Amino acid sequence: MEKIKVVIADDSDFVRDGMKIILDVDDDFEVLGCAANGREAVRLAQETRPDVILMDIQMPEMDGIEATKLIVEQDLGKVLILTTFDDDQLVQKALQNGAKGYLIKNHTPEHLKQMIKSVYQGTGVMEEKMLESLAKGAGAKELGGGFDASGYSERELEIIKAVADGLSNKEIAARLYISEGTVKNYITTILSKENLSHRTALAVYYLTGKKA
C-alpha cells in the first residue's frame, strides 16, 4: 500500500509534534509538513498535495473553518477536523465547508491512524461522543428529533440510524442481514435525496435536524 500523505495543522506545538511522531513511526504514513495556522495549512496543501489534512479549528491568522473551505474548493486533499468538546457548532461549519469528518483530540494513537485511513478511503468519520454533544446542543429530545423522516421507507430509516450510530457499511450489513453493496446503494440514494456529500453530514442532520 502506498503511504498516506498527511499534513498536520494545529497551533499547539505539543499536538503537532505528538501527531507527527505517532505517524512517522508507522510505515503506512508520511507527514509532508506541519502548519501552525490555517494560512500555512492551505499553502502546504498547495505545495505538497497531501491525501489527508488534520485540521485544528481555532488557529491564528486563518481558522480551520476557512482553511477547510479553501482546501476543498481547490481540491487539495481531504480534511479531518481536530476538535474539542466545546467545538460542536464550529464542527458543523467545517462540515458545511467540506470536511470529511472530525476527531476529538484526546484520541489514542491507533484511533488517530484508523480515522485517517477511513478518510483516505473515502469514508466520513465521526466521534460518538461528539455526535451526542451535537444532538444535545441542538436541543434534540431524542435521536432524530429534528430529522424529517417523511419520504423514507422503514429500511432507509434503519440505515440512517445505523450511520448515525457510527457503524461501518460492514457493520450495518451484519445488523440488518443485507449485503454491503446494498448498504452502499441505500446510503448513496439517501445522500442524493438530502443533497448531502457524505455520511458524516447525514449523521449530523439525523441527530440535530441541521444539514452540514
C-alpha positions, 0 to 999 in steps of 0.5 A: 500500500502506498503511504498516506500523505498527511499534513498536520495543522494545529497551533499547539506545538505539543499536538503537532509534534505528538501527531507527527511522531505517532505517524512517522513511526508507522510505515503506512504514513508520511507527514509532508509538513506541519502548519501552525495556522490555517494560512500555512495549512492551505499553502502546504496543501498547495505545495505538497498535495497531501491525501489527508489534512488534520485540521485544528479549528481555532488557529491564528491568522486563518481558522480551520473553518476557512482553511477547510473551505479553501482546501476543498474548493481547490481540491487539495486533499481531504480534511479531518477536523481536530476538535474539542468538546466545546467545538460542536457548532464550529464542527458543523461549519467545517462540515458545511465547508467540506470536511470529511469528518472530525476527531476529538483530540484526546484520541489514542494513537491507533484511533488517530491512524484508523480515522485517517485511513477511513478518510483516505478511503473515502469514508466520513468519520465521526466521534460518538461522543461528539455526535451526542454533544451535537444532538444535545446542543441542538436541543434534540429530545431524542435521536432524530428529533429534528430529522424529517423522516417523511419520504423514507421507507422503514429500511432507509430509516434503519440505515440512517440510524445505523450511520448515525450510530457510527457503524461501518457499511460492514457493520450495518450489513451484519445488523440488518442481514443485507449485503454491503453493496446494498448498504452502499446503494441505500446510503448513496440514494439517501445522500442524493435525496438530502443533497448531502456529500457524505455520511458524516453530514447525514449523521449530523442532520439525523441527530440535530435536524441541521444539514452540514 
